[in-house]
Structures are given as C-alpha cells and as structure tokens.
C-alpha cells in the first residue's frame, strides 16, 4: 500500500501547463480559417501523426484525395501567413 501511495500525486503537486505560446495560438487561428475538409486532414496528418493511407481509410476517401487536400491546405495556410 505504501508503494501505491508514493506513486500517487496530489492536486497540489500537479503543475498547470504553461500558457500556450503565440505560435500555437496563430496556428489554431490559421487552421480555423480553413474549410473543414482541409482542416480535418491537416490535423490528422500533422497533429495526430496519421499517414495518408490511414487518413483515407478513416475518412473513407481515396488516398489521392487526402494528398490533394493536404497540398491545398498547405497552400491556404501559406497565404494566411503572408
């Protein structure tokens, strides 16, 4: 029981995560400007780490469509940051 109690952390020991930096806020704003079909693919690919084939299976669309949406999403983000 003592070992189990030593592994447990109390709420006082828990540190709040540092506030999001400006880059993350800008990225979320930029992603929010994208159409949903581009945003979903971009988040799955870059944030969640899925491969294009896996995304195609999840969304039940062809792999080439996933690749096209990634490319167009990148282009739209590029214009946002200009």
Backbone as JSON, one array per atom type, in Angstrom:
{
  "sequence": "XXXXXXXXXXXXXXXXXXXXXXXXXXXXXXXXXXXXXXXXXXXXXXXXXXXXXXXXXXXXXXXXXXXXXXXXXXXXXXXXXX",
  "N": [[0.83, -1.19, 0.0], [2.0, 1.2, 0.71], [3.83, 1.71, -1.37], [2.06, 2.12, -3.45], [0.76, 4.44, -2.58], [2.89, 6.21, -2.66], [3.3, 6.52, -5.38], [1.13, 7.93, -6.19], [-0.05, 11.16, -7.06], [-0.82, 14.31, -5.69], [-3.25, 16.92, -6.11], [-2.03, 19.3, -5.48], [0.6, 18.86, -6.11], [0.56, 18.78, -8.81], [1.44, 20.53, -11.68], [0.29, 23.32, -13.4], [-0.12, 23.46, -16.93], [2.03, 25.43, -18.96], [1.04, 28.56, -20.28], [-0.26, 28.68, -23.61], [2.01, 29.24, -26.24], [2.56, 32.01, -28.5], [2.83, 31.08, -31.11], [1.35, 28.66, -31.26], [-1.23, 29.63, -30.85], [-1.56, 31.27, -33.1], [-1.38, 29.33, -35.09], [-3.65, 27.75, -34.54], [-5.63, 29.63, -35.08], [-5.16, 30.02, -37.8], [-5.69, 27.45, -38.81], [-8.36, 27.39, -38.19], [-9.4, 29.03, -40.11], [-9.43, 27.52, -42.38], [-11.29, 25.45, -44.7], [-13.44, 22.84, -43.54], [-12.92, 20.31, -44.67], [-10.24, 20.45, -45.39], [-9.03, 21.14, -42.99], [-9.53, 18.96, -41.24], [-8.02, 16.88, -42.41], [-5.46, 18.0, -42.28], [-5.05, 18.25, -39.5], [-5.24, 15.57, -38.66], [-3.03, 14.53, -40.01], [-0.72, 16.15, -39.33], [-0.95, 16.81, -36.54], [-1.96, 14.53, -35.21], [-0.5, 12.5, -36.31], [-1.12, 10.57, -38.23], [-0.76, 8.55, -41.21], [-1.1, 9.13, -44.77], [-2.52, 7.05, -46.02], [-3.83, 5.88, -43.84], [-5.48, 7.96, -43.05], [-7.09, 8.16, -45.27], [-8.49, 5.74, -45.07], [-9.83, 6.17, -42.62], [-11.5, 8.36, -43.22], [-12.81, 7.39, -45.35], [-12.2, 8.0, -48.06], [-10.45, 8.38, -51.22], [-6.87, 7.84, -51.29], [-5.42, 9.63, -52.86], [-7.05, 11.85, -52.77], [-6.75, 12.65, -50.13], [-4.05, 13.4, -50.19], [-4.19, 15.52, -52.01], [-5.84, 17.3, -50.6], [-4.19, 17.83, -48.41], [-2.09, 19.19, -49.7], [-3.45, 21.43, -50.78], [-4.41, 22.53, -48.42], [-1.99, 23.25, -47.19], [-1.19, 25.23, -49.0], [-3.2, 27.14, -48.62], [-2.73, 27.81, -45.94], [-0.25, 28.96, -46.27], [-0.88, 31.31, -47.68], [-2.28, 32.56, -45.66], [-0.3, 33.19, -43.82], [1.16, 35.08, -45.11]],
  "CA": [[0.0, 0.0, 0.0], [2.86, 2.38, 0.76], [4.34, 1.97, -2.71], [0.96, 2.67, -4.24], [0.55, 5.81, -2.13], [4.02, 7.04, -3.1], [3.16, 6.79, -6.81], [0.01, 8.84, -6.43], [0.25, 12.57, -6.92], [-1.95, 15.11, -5.25], [-3.52, 18.07, -6.97], [-1.07, 20.34, -5.15], [1.85, 18.54, -6.79], [0.36, 18.92, -10.25], [1.72, 21.87, -12.19], [-0.52, 23.73, -14.54], [0.69, 23.65, -18.13], [2.35, 26.82, -19.28], [0.13, 29.12, -21.27], [0.16, 28.41, -24.98], [2.8, 30.31, -26.82], [1.91, 32.74, -29.58], [2.83, 30.27, -32.33], [0.21, 27.73, -31.22], [-2.45, 30.41, -31.0], [-1.66, 31.65, -34.51], [-1.65, 28.13, -35.89], [-5.05, 27.39, -34.35], [-6.42, 30.62, -35.82], [-4.98, 29.74, -39.22], [-6.44, 26.24, -39.1], [-9.77, 27.73, -38.1], [-9.78, 29.7, -41.35], [-9.53, 26.52, -43.46], [-12.51, 24.66, -44.83], [-13.39, 21.66, -42.69], [-12.33, 19.16, -45.35], [-8.79, 20.6, -45.33], [-8.62, 21.19, -41.58], [-9.54, 17.61, -40.67], [-6.88, 16.14, -42.95], [-4.23, 18.61, -41.76], [-4.92, 17.91, -38.08], [-4.93, 14.15, -38.56], [-1.69, 14.27, -40.52], [0.35, 16.84, -38.61], [-1.09, 16.78, -35.09], [-2.2, 13.19, -34.71], [0.55, 11.62, -36.82], [-1.61, 9.53, -39.15], [-0.25, 8.55, -42.57], [-2.16, 9.44, -45.73], [-3.35, 5.87, -46.21], [-4.68, 5.72, -42.67], [-6.5, 9.02, -43.1], [-8.02, 7.76, -46.33], [-9.37, 4.7, -44.51], [-10.7, 6.77, -41.59], [-12.49, 9.25, -43.82], [-13.42, 6.67, -46.46], [-11.95, 8.72, -49.31], [-9.22, 7.89, -51.84], [-5.61, 8.38, -50.78], [-5.06, 10.79, -53.67], [-7.84, 12.98, -52.28], [-6.09, 13.08, -48.9], [-2.83, 14.1, -50.6], [-4.61, 16.79, -52.62], [-6.33, 18.19, -49.53], [-3.01, 18.27, -47.66], [-1.39, 20.19, -50.51], [-4.26, 22.66, -50.84], [-4.41, 23.09, -47.07], [-0.7, 23.93, -47.01], [-1.21, 26.44, -49.81], [-4.08, 28.11, -47.95], [-2.01, 28.28, -44.76], [0.82, 29.83, -46.75], [-1.45, 32.63, -47.96], [-2.67, 33.14, -44.38], [0.89, 33.7, -43.14], [1.8, 36.15, -45.92]],
  "C": [[0.87, 1.26, 0.0], [3.41, 2.73, -0.62], [3.27, 2.61, -3.59], [0.71, 4.13, -3.87], [1.67, 6.73, -2.59], [3.9, 7.4, -4.57], [2.05, 7.79, -7.1], [0.46, 10.29, -6.23], [-1.01, 13.31, -6.48], [-2.14, 16.28, -6.2], [-2.54, 19.2, -6.7], [0.27, 20.12, -5.87], [1.77, 18.76, -8.3], [0.6, 20.35, -10.67], [0.84, 22.15, -13.39], [0.37, 23.87, -15.77], [0.9, 25.13, -18.4], [1.38, 27.3, -20.36], [0.68, 28.88, -22.67], [0.97, 29.58, -25.51], [2.08, 30.9, -28.04], [1.81, 31.92, -30.86], [1.62, 29.33, -32.36], [-1.11, 28.46, -31.41], [-2.64, 30.81, -32.46], [-2.0, 30.46, -35.38], [-3.11, 27.7, -35.75], [-5.97, 28.36, -35.08], [-6.36, 30.34, -37.31], [-5.77, 28.49, -39.61], [-7.94, 26.49, -39.06], [-10.29, 28.41, -39.35], [-9.97, 28.72, -42.51], [-10.92, 25.9, -43.51], [-12.34, 23.39, -44.01], [-12.7, 20.48, -43.37], [-10.81, 19.24, -45.37], [-8.29, 20.51, -43.89], [-8.54, 19.79, -40.97], [-8.32, 16.83, -41.13], [-5.58, 16.69, -42.38], [-4.01, 18.23, -40.29], [-4.57, 16.43, -37.92], [-3.49, 13.86, -38.98], [-0.6, 14.87, -39.63], [0.24, 16.73, -37.08], [-1.18, 15.36, -34.54], [-1.2, 12.16, -35.24], [0.08, 10.48, -37.72], [-0.93, 9.67, -40.51], [-1.42, 8.78, -43.52], [-3.08, 8.25, -45.98], [-4.31, 5.63, -45.06], [-5.81, 6.75, -42.66], [-7.55, 8.67, -44.14], [-9.0, 6.7, -45.82], [-10.34, 5.29, -43.49], [-11.84, 7.57, -42.22], [-13.24, 8.61, -44.99], [-13.38, 7.47, -47.75], [-10.67, 8.17, -49.91], [-7.97, 8.57, -51.27], [-5.19, 9.63, -51.56], [-5.83, 12.03, -53.23], [-7.22, 13.53, -51.0], [-4.84, 13.89, -49.26], [-3.15, 15.46, -51.2], [-5.06, 17.78, -51.55], [-5.18, 18.68, -48.65], [-2.29, 19.39, -48.41], [-2.16, 21.5, -50.54], [-4.36, 23.33, -49.47], [-3.13, 23.83, -46.77], [-0.67, 25.25, -47.78], [-2.07, 27.53, -49.16], [-3.43, 28.65, -46.68], [-0.89, 29.23, -45.16], [0.29, 31.23, -47.05], [-1.88, 33.33, -46.67], [-1.45, 33.81, -43.71], [1.62, 34.79, -43.94], [1.34, 37.5, -45.52]]
}
